[in-house]
Amino acid sequence: MDNFWTVKILRFVSVFFLGSVCIAMYFYPGGNIHDPEQIGYSFTHNFLSDLGGYQSHSDEVNFISGFFFNVSMFLFILVGVAFFYVPILFKGDSVNYRLASGGSALFLVGTVFFSGVGLTPYDLYLDLHVFFAVNAFRFLVPASLLYFIVLLRSSVDTRFALMTGLYLLCVAAYVGYQIMGGNPFESAGEMVRQATLQKLIVIASVVNIFSLSFAFEHQARLKAES
Protein backbone atom coordinates (compact mmCIF):
# COMPACT_ATOMS: atom_id res chain seq x y z
CA MET A 1 0.00 0.00 0.00
CA ASP A 2 2.82 2.44 0.91
CA ASN A 3 4.55 1.71 -2.40
CA PHE A 4 1.31 2.32 -4.29
CA TRP A 5 0.85 5.82 -2.87
CA THR A 6 4.42 7.00 -2.36
CA VAL A 7 5.78 5.69 -5.66
CA LYS A 8 3.17 4.67 -8.22
CA ILE A 9 0.69 7.50 -7.63
CA LEU A 10 3.40 10.17 -7.73
CA ARG A 11 4.71 8.79 -11.03
CA PHE A 12 1.27 8.29 -12.54
CA VAL A 13 0.04 11.81 -11.80
CA SER A 14 3.30 13.33 -13.09
CA VAL A 15 3.18 11.45 -16.40
CA PHE A 16 -0.58 11.88 -16.79
CA PHE A 17 -0.30 15.64 -16.23
CA LEU A 18 2.44 16.14 -18.82
CA GLY A 19 0.61 13.99 -21.37
CA SER A 20 -2.69 15.76 -20.76
CA VAL A 21 -1.13 19.22 -21.08
CA CYS A 22 0.44 18.26 -24.41
CA ILE A 23 -2.94 17.07 -25.68
CA ALA A 24 -4.64 20.22 -24.36
CA MET A 25 -2.06 22.45 -26.07
CA TYR A 26 -2.58 20.64 -29.37
CA PHE A 27 -6.36 21.12 -29.31
CA TYR A 28 -6.41 24.68 -27.94
CA PRO A 29 -8.36 26.81 -30.49
CA GLY A 30 -6.29 29.98 -30.14
CA GLY A 31 -6.02 33.47 -28.69
CA ASN A 32 -4.34 34.99 -25.62
CA ILE A 33 -5.24 37.76 -23.20
CA HIS A 34 -3.84 40.43 -25.56
CA ASP A 35 -4.48 38.89 -28.99
CA PRO A 36 -7.72 36.97 -29.67
CA GLU A 37 -6.57 36.37 -33.27
CA GLN A 38 -3.58 34.22 -32.31
CA ILE A 39 -3.69 30.80 -33.95
CA GLY A 40 -3.39 27.81 -31.63
CA TYR A 41 -1.43 27.70 -28.39
CA SER A 42 1.83 29.55 -27.74
CA PHE A 43 4.37 28.44 -25.11
CA THR A 44 5.35 32.06 -24.46
CA HIS A 45 2.05 33.89 -25.01
CA ASN A 46 -0.46 31.63 -23.24
CA PHE A 47 -0.77 30.71 -19.60
CA LEU A 48 -1.46 27.09 -18.71
CA SER A 49 -4.76 28.26 -17.27
CA ASP A 50 -5.84 29.27 -20.77
CA LEU A 51 -6.11 25.56 -21.51
CA GLY A 52 -8.76 25.10 -18.84
CA GLY A 53 -11.21 27.80 -19.89
CA TYR A 54 -14.77 27.02 -20.96
CA GLN A 55 -13.97 29.11 -24.04
CA SER A 56 -10.63 30.07 -25.55
CA HIS A 57 -9.55 33.69 -25.87
CA SER A 58 -10.68 33.46 -29.50
CA ASP A 59 -14.24 32.86 -28.15
CA GLU A 60 -14.35 29.28 -29.44
CA VAL A 61 -15.56 26.32 -27.41
CA ASN A 62 -12.59 24.80 -25.59
CA PHE A 63 -14.04 21.45 -24.53
CA ILE A 64 -11.18 19.06 -25.37
CA SER A 65 -8.39 21.21 -23.97
CA GLY A 66 -10.46 22.15 -20.95
CA PHE A 67 -11.32 18.53 -20.18
CA PHE A 68 -7.74 17.20 -20.28
CA PHE A 69 -6.20 20.15 -18.46
CA ASN A 70 -8.78 20.40 -15.69
CA VAL A 71 -8.84 16.66 -15.03
CA SER A 72 -5.03 16.56 -14.85
CA MET A 73 -5.02 19.47 -12.39
CA PHE A 74 -7.71 17.92 -10.23
CA LEU A 75 -5.71 14.69 -9.95
CA PHE A 76 -3.01 16.53 -8.04
CA ILE A 77 -5.17 15.95 -4.97
CA LEU A 78 -3.90 12.36 -5.19
CA VAL A 79 -0.35 13.65 -4.77
CA GLY A 80 -1.42 15.39 -1.56
CA VAL A 81 -2.98 12.17 -0.28
CA ALA A 82 0.15 10.23 -1.26
CA PHE A 83 2.35 12.51 0.83
CA PHE A 84 0.47 11.50 3.96
CA TYR A 85 1.92 8.01 3.55
CA VAL A 86 5.47 9.32 3.24
CA PRO A 87 6.27 10.17 6.91
CA ILE A 88 5.83 6.49 7.82
CA LEU A 89 8.93 5.77 5.74
CA PHE A 90 10.98 7.98 8.07
CA LYS A 91 9.46 6.83 11.35
CA GLY A 92 12.78 5.39 12.52
CA ASP A 93 14.02 8.96 13.07
CA SER A 94 11.65 11.00 15.24
CA VAL A 95 12.96 14.34 13.93
CA ASN A 96 12.62 13.29 10.30
CA TYR A 97 9.17 11.90 11.02
CA ARG A 98 7.97 15.23 12.43
CA LEU A 99 9.57 17.22 9.62
CA ALA A 100 8.06 14.92 7.00
CA SER A 101 4.64 15.19 8.65
CA GLY A 102 4.80 18.99 8.47
CA GLY A 103 6.03 18.88 4.88
CA SER A 104 3.26 16.48 3.90
CA ALA A 105 0.59 18.74 5.43
CA LEU A 106 1.92 21.68 3.39
CA PHE A 107 2.12 19.57 0.23
CA LEU A 108 -1.51 18.57 0.75
CA VAL A 109 -2.65 22.19 0.97
CA GLY A 110 -0.61 23.10 -2.09
CA THR A 111 -2.03 20.23 -4.13
CA VAL A 112 -5.57 21.09 -2.98
CA PHE A 113 -4.94 24.54 -4.45
CA PHE A 114 -3.72 22.95 -7.70
CA SER A 115 -6.92 20.92 -7.80
CA GLY A 116 -8.82 24.15 -7.21
CA VAL A 117 -7.27 25.57 -10.38
CA GLY A 118 -8.83 22.69 -12.31
CA LEU A 119 -12.22 23.20 -10.67
CA THR A 120 -12.40 26.95 -11.38
CA PRO A 121 -11.97 27.75 -15.10
CA TYR A 122 -10.56 31.27 -15.39
CA ASP A 123 -13.38 32.55 -17.62
CA LEU A 124 -16.07 31.44 -15.15
CA TYR A 125 -14.47 32.00 -11.72
CA LEU A 126 -11.57 34.40 -12.35
CA ASP A 127 -10.98 35.69 -8.80
CA LEU A 128 -11.11 32.23 -7.22
CA HIS A 129 -9.01 30.76 -10.04
CA VAL A 130 -6.28 33.38 -9.58
CA PHE A 131 -6.36 32.84 -5.80
CA PHE A 132 -5.70 29.12 -6.22
CA ALA A 133 -3.11 29.53 -8.99
CA VAL A 134 -1.07 32.23 -7.21
CA ASN A 135 -1.04 30.67 -3.75
CA ALA A 136 -0.47 27.01 -4.66
CA PHE A 137 3.27 27.48 -5.14
CA ARG A 138 3.61 29.44 -1.90
CA PHE A 139 2.82 26.33 0.10
CA LEU A 140 5.39 24.34 -1.86
CA VAL A 141 8.26 26.54 -0.62
CA PRO A 142 8.10 25.49 3.06
CA ALA A 143 6.99 21.98 2.07
CA SER A 144 10.06 21.54 -0.13
CA LEU A 145 12.32 23.04 2.54
CA LEU A 146 11.15 20.50 5.11
CA TYR A 147 11.58 17.57 2.73
CA PHE A 148 14.98 18.88 1.66
CA ILE A 149 16.07 18.67 5.31
CA VAL A 150 14.48 15.22 5.69
CA LEU A 151 16.33 13.85 2.67
CA LEU A 152 19.65 15.36 3.79
CA ARG A 153 19.27 13.72 7.20
CA SER A 154 18.20 10.36 5.78
CA SER A 155 20.22 7.58 4.18
CA VAL A 156 18.66 8.24 0.76
CA ASP A 157 21.09 9.00 -2.06
CA THR A 158 22.24 12.64 -1.80
CA ARG A 159 21.29 13.36 -5.41
CA PHE A 160 17.58 13.26 -4.44
CA ALA A 161 18.15 15.85 -1.73
CA LEU A 162 20.10 18.02 -4.19
CA MET A 163 17.25 17.76 -6.69
CA THR A 164 14.77 18.92 -4.07
CA GLY A 165 17.15 21.66 -2.95
CA LEU A 166 17.46 22.94 -6.52
CA TYR A 167 13.68 22.88 -6.88
CA LEU A 168 13.35 24.78 -3.59
CA LEU A 169 15.53 27.59 -4.96
CA CYS A 170 13.54 27.69 -8.19
CA VAL A 171 10.10 27.76 -6.59
CA ALA A 172 11.19 30.36 -4.02
CA ALA A 173 12.50 32.57 -6.83
CA TYR A 174 9.27 32.10 -8.77
CA VAL A 175 7.13 33.08 -5.77
CA GLY A 176 9.35 36.13 -5.33
CA TYR A 177 8.77 37.10 -8.96
CA GLN A 178 5.03 36.60 -8.52
CA ILE A 179 5.07 39.12 -5.69
CA MET A 180 7.39 41.66 -7.34
CA GLY A 181 6.37 41.25 -11.00
CA GLY A 182 3.99 43.41 -12.98
CA ASN A 183 0.46 42.82 -14.19
CA PRO A 184 0.33 40.56 -17.29
CA PHE A 185 -3.07 41.99 -18.23
CA GLU A 186 -1.53 45.43 -18.60
CA SER A 187 1.66 44.50 -20.49
CA ALA A 188 2.20 42.01 -23.30
CA GLY A 189 5.88 41.79 -22.36
CA GLU A 190 5.03 40.93 -18.76
CA MET A 191 2.55 38.34 -20.02
CA VAL A 192 5.31 36.64 -22.02
CA ARG A 193 7.67 36.61 -19.03
CA GLN A 194 5.11 35.27 -16.60
CA ALA A 195 3.66 32.71 -19.02
CA THR A 196 7.14 31.36 -19.78
CA LEU A 197 8.26 31.27 -16.14
CA GLN A 198 5.00 29.59 -15.16
CA LYS A 199 5.60 26.70 -17.52
CA LEU A 200 9.21 26.31 -16.43
CA ILE A 201 8.28 26.12 -12.73
CA VAL A 202 5.44 23.71 -13.45
CA ILE A 203 7.83 21.43 -15.36
CA ALA A 204 10.29 21.70 -12.46
CA SER A 205 7.50 20.83 -10.00
CA VAL A 206 6.47 17.73 -11.92
CA VAL A 207 10.10 16.61 -12.30
CA ASN A 208 10.63 17.10 -8.57
CA ILE A 209 7.57 15.03 -7.68
CA PHE A 210 8.73 12.30 -10.06
CA SER A 211 12.22 12.42 -8.53
CA LEU A 212 10.82 12.20 -5.00
CA SER A 213 9.05 8.96 -5.92
CA PHE A 214 12.48 7.36 -6.43
CA ALA A 215 13.75 8.81 -3.16
CA PHE A 216 10.77 7.37 -1.32
CA GLU A 217 11.16 4.03 -3.09
CA HIS A 218 14.80 3.93 -1.94
CA GLN A 219 13.81 4.83 1.61
CA ALA A 220 11.15 2.09 1.63
CA ARG A 221 13.79 -0.48 0.65
CA LEU A 222 16.11 0.72 3.40
CA LYS A 223 13.26 0.56 5.91
CA ALA A 224 12.36 -2.99 4.82
CA GLU A 225 15.99 -4.13 5.15
CA SER A 226 16.46 -2.67 8.63
Helices and strands as residue ranges (DSSP letters): H 2-3, I 4-9, H 10-27, G 48-52, H 63-74, H 76-83, G 87-90, H 94-119, H 126-153, H 158-180, H 188-225
